[in-house]
Amino acid sequence: MPVLSVRGLLKWPATKRWVTVDMGAVPYVYNGADVMAPGIVEADPAIAVGDLVWVRDEKNRRPLAVGAALMTGAEMAAAEKGKSVKAVHHVGDEYWTHGHEEPEKPAPDEAEKA
């Protein structure tokens, strides 16, 4: 089974299974919230319930999160209430930072010796 990640989407941009949210929803999605229908401005009409999708912002079209579709793409675009995408991974979560930790800085007295 393929696994999407936000870092992977940044490196290899996808053209399918996207959900676009308005800028008001961005802080919530960025912090791991599920995507609610009122925040969606458009969605790939080919999305089926259960599909792995990626969430992007409407201004920059940059990936913010990955999740599981709880509605079809057409339903997401038309719905005015309800949860549309169950968040699985988002910018800043444990998966985002895995393997990308900041290198340890030497202790002050070790730096003076070098």
C-alpha positions as a printed Julia matrix, in Angstrom:
114×3 Matrix{Float64}:
   0.0    0.0    0.0
   1.46   3.4   -0.94
   1.98   5.91   1.84
   1.72   9.64   1.28
   3.67  12.12   3.33
   3.71  15.91   3.23
   7.49  15.89   2.65
   6.99  13.44  -0.24
   4.29  15.66  -1.73
   6.6   18.66  -1.49
   9.35  16.76  -3.3
   7.13  14.93  -5.82
   3.97  17.02  -6.37
   0.77  15.06  -6.89
  -1.95  15.99  -9.35
  -4.77  13.76  -8.07
  -6.77  13.23  -4.87
  -6.34  16.79  -3.59
  -8.66  18.68  -1.28
  -8.31  22.47  -1.24
  -9.17  24.36   1.94
  -9.72  28.08   2.47
  -7.1   30.07   4.33
  -9.27  30.17   7.47
  -8.98  26.37   7.78
  -5.19  26.31   7.29
  -4.15  26.81  10.96
  -6.44  23.99  12.08
  -5.33  21.55   9.37
  -1.71  22.55   9.95
  -2.13  21.54  13.61
  -3.69  18.15  12.83
  -7.43  18.79  12.83
  -9.74  16.77  10.64
 -11.0   18.69   7.61
 -14.55  19.96   7.91
 -16.75  20.5    4.85
 -17.3   24.27   5.36
 -13.55  24.89   4.96
 -13.31  23.08   1.62
 -13.36  25.23  -1.51
 -12.78  22.42  -4.02
 -11.86  18.76  -4.23
 -10.79  16.31  -6.93
 -14.12  14.89  -8.17
 -12.48  11.45  -8.61
 -12.06  11.02  -4.81
 -13.98   8.06  -3.4
 -14.83   7.38   0.24
 -11.82   5.78   1.91
  -9.24   7.17  -0.54
  -6.0    8.54   0.83
  -6.06  12.26  -0.04
  -3.8   15.26   0.43
  -4.94  18.62   1.7
  -3.62  21.89   0.26
  -4.28  25.59   0.9
  -6.15  27.67  -1.67
  -3.56  30.45  -1.96
  -0.28  28.57  -2.44
  -1.6   25.1   -3.33
   1.05  23.64  -0.97
   0.41  20.36   0.89
  -0.56  20.67   4.55
  -1.79  17.21   5.48
  -2.73  13.71   4.39
  -5.94  11.98   5.38
  -8.69   9.51   4.57
 -11.71  10.72   2.61
 -14.98  10.41   4.51
 -17.01  11.7    1.52
 -16.59  11.64  -2.23
 -14.86  14.59  -3.87
 -18.16  15.83  -5.28
 -19.79  15.62  -1.85
 -16.88  17.51  -0.25
 -17.19  20.36  -2.74
 -20.94  20.67  -2.18
 -21.34  19.89   1.55
 -21.93  22.69   4.03
 -21.46  20.69   7.21
 -19.77  17.57   8.5
 -16.32  16.03   8.61
 -14.86  15.35   5.14
 -11.3   14.13   5.75
  -9.93  12.21   8.75
  -6.42  13.57   9.37
  -3.64  10.96   9.35
  -0.48  13.09   8.98
   0.23  16.83   9.01
   3.11  19.29   8.92
   4.94  19.28  12.24
   3.73  15.91  13.55
   6.0   13.06  14.66
   6.11  11.57  11.14
   7.04  14.99   9.68
   9.99  15.38  12.03
  11.17  11.74  11.92
  14.67  11.65  10.46
  14.81  15.44  10.27
  15.77  16.34  13.82
  18.06  19.27  14.41
  21.68  18.17  14.96
  22.83  18.41  18.55
  24.88  21.49  19.31
  28.16  20.92  21.16
  28.29  21.93  24.81
  29.75  25.46  25.24
  33.05  24.2   26.7
  33.41  21.61  23.88
  32.96  24.31  21.24
  35.78  26.35  22.79
  38.16  23.35  22.54
  37.47  22.81  18.84
